[in-house]
Amino acid sequence: MERVVITGMGVITPLGNDVDTFWNGLISGKSGISKIDSFDVSQHKAQIAGLIRTFQPDELLGREARRMDRFCQFALAAAHQAMEDAKINMDDENSARVGVYIGSGIGGLQTLLESHKTLLNRGPKRVSPTLVPMMIPNMAAAQVSIHFGATGPCVAPVTACATGNNAIGEAYRLLQQDKADVVIAGGSEAAINDLTLSGFGNATALSTRNDEPERASRPFDADRDGFVASEGAGIVVLETLKHAKQRNATIYAEIIGYGASSDAYHIVAPEPHGTGQVQAMQEALQDAGISLEEVDHINAHATSTIGDAVETSAIKRVFGEHAYKLTVTANKSMLGHMLGAAGGVEAVALVKTLRESIIPPTINLENPDPACDLDYVPQKARNAEVKVGISNSFGFGGHNAVLVMKRYED
């Protein structure tokens, strides 16, 4: 089996639209959550989100941006960063060995809403012929493939909030089997609109701490009242180690394990005992071939919902007493929940933690839930050596996906 490494990274996030700005915001404990002002939210229960405010798609995509939903624009922009970072030059000789695994939990819902409005107000003849190719969730992967001329496998996982981790994990497996040299992988999401805010809000899934947006996302806190919806993209470039070394690439980290499972329990709620999460973590650790004691850190799914206690319980079931020696952090305390993009962005955060020996904090953890009793690095970043870390992503429908990474050593 081939070893698999990360050689490029790109992000579009509420904390910044490049890796350095994003990382500096994360370790400073900065919140990216604010009041929604892009549409009227006066009738909504939840009126806050993690918004991308400074993104200019025309600078990269020109007129082609008009034929892409916002989630595709995010994906292509983050992929462009990652490929530039990896310094990969595409040509006819290598294109068949370059794949794209990029998913989205929801896809081009805004395009669908706008087209439906056109249909109702102006009739079927006025609906754009680009509606379907702008809307369908696979189009982020397709657009990245087209843009770079990558003719290897092109796959778009749709596993709700586990999407980014599933995309990276399945790309890792492809590379392990030497069926590609490079895969561009991650997730993208742009679903902050009237409809999703209504649906999530009426399901009582969202925080309604509207007067204090920066304090609304509070994983593991006893006063948490729901997640904060967010948008953006996180993309990494994966390579086989032999390919990366042949071209003298900068290697950021190594992926050593991946596990996936299904709760087979409920369309929204996690299985109360975290059995599926335990299964995914155990499978990832077994795949990595490491002992429990070798793991230093967990980048938790931790959405600021009832699921935080379930995830804590699952971590303790997997690691036993070692769970209390781990550091656990919740990036969503600052980013909000980026849905299908979360895994990709949090993978970048874990890579940076491995390289920089800095653990981002879990902000807003002021009154810990008694059921959440691990070391969540509250309020302030911590300097600590991290050699091995795992990243958890769990999605509606019971999808669980876990990645294990380690600091690269030749």
Residue, then its C-alpha position, 0 to 999 in steps of 0.5 A: m500500500e502506498r503512503v499518502v501525504i498532503t502537499g497543498m491546502g486552500v480554504i474559503t472561510p468566515l475567518g479568511n479566504d486563504v490558509d494563513t489568514f484562516w489559521n491566524g484567526l483560528i489560533s487567536g480565538k476569533s469568531g467568524i459569526s455575525k448577523i445575516d444582512s444578505f437577505d431579510v431575516s426578521q421572520h426567522k428564529a435564527q438570524i446569524a451565520g458564518l458568512i463569506r463577505t469578501f469573496q470576489p469570484d470574477e477575479l479568478l473565474g471571470r465571466e464563467a463565474r455566472r455559470m457556477d453556483r456559489f458552492c462551485q465558486f468556493a470549491l474552485a477558488a480553494a482548489h486553485q489555492a491548494m494546487e498553487d500551494a502544491k506547485i503541481n503543473m498539469d499536462d497531457e502526460n499526468s492528467a489521467r493520474v490526477g483525480v478530484y474528490i470534492g463533495s457538497g452536502i446540499g449543492g446549488l440550492q440558491t440556484l434552484l430557489e432563484s430559478h423556481k422564482t423565475l419559473l413562477n414569475r416569468g414562465p418556463k421559457r425564462v428558466s436558464p438552461t444552466l439550472v441543472p448543471m449549476m445546481i447538482p452537488n457533483m458540479a464542484a468536483a466537475q468544475v475543478s476537474i474541467h478547470f485543471g484538466a484532471t481526467g482521473p477519477c472524479v467523485a462527489p460524495v454527498t454525506a451531509c456534514a461528513t462529506g469533506n472527510n468522506a471525500i478526503g478518506e476515499a481519495y486516500r484509499l484511491l491513492q493507497q491502491d496506486k490508482a492515482d498519483v494526485v487527488i484534489a479533495g475536500g468539500s464546499e457549501a453555500a447554503i445560507n438562504d431563506l429556505t435552509l434557515s427556515g428548515f434548520g430553524n423549525a427543526t430547532a437545530l440552530s442557535t437563536r442567540n441572535d444578539e450575541p453572534e460571536r458567542a452563539s456557537r459554544p460546543f461542549d457548553a451547558d448553555r449551548d442551544g444549537f449550531v450556527a450555519s456557515e459556508g465556505a470550502g476546504i480543499v487539500v491536495l493528496e499525493t502518494l509519497k513516492h510521487a511527492k518525493q519524485r518532484n521534491a514537493t513540500i509535505y505538510a502531513e501524512i494521512i495514515g488512517y480512515g474509517a467510515s460507518s453508519d448509525a443506521y438509527h435516525i435521519v437527524a439525531p445521532e445514535p445516543h450511545g455513539t456506537g457508529q462514531v465509535q466504530a468509525m474511530q476504531e476502524a480509522l485507528q486500526d487502519a492507521g496501525i497505531s495504539l490508542e496512546e499514540v494519539d495526541h489530539i482530536n479535532a472534534h465534530a462538536t457542532s454545539t448541539i446535543g451531539d457534543a455529549v454523544e461525541t464525548s461519550a464515544i471518545k471515552r469509549v474508544f480511548g478509555e483513560h487515555a481520553y483524559k490525556l487527549t486535547v480536543t478542540a472544536n473549530k466550529s466554535m469560531l467557524g460555525h458549521m460549514l456542513g459539507a465543507a466542514g471536514g475539508v476545512e477542519a482537515v486543514a486546521l489539523v494539518k496546521t496543528l501538526r506542523e505548528s504545534i499550536i492547538p486552536p481553542t474552543i471558544n465560548l466554553e464558559n460553563p462546561d456541560p457535566a457530560c462533557d468532561l475532557d480537555y477541550v482547550p477552552q478559550k485560548a490556543r495552547n502550545a503543545e507538541v502534536k504528532v498524531g491527530i484525528s478529525n471527526s465528521f458526523g452527518f445527518g442520516g448517521h454518516n460518520a467519517v474519521l481521518v487520522m493524520k500524523r506529522y510527516e517523517d521520512 
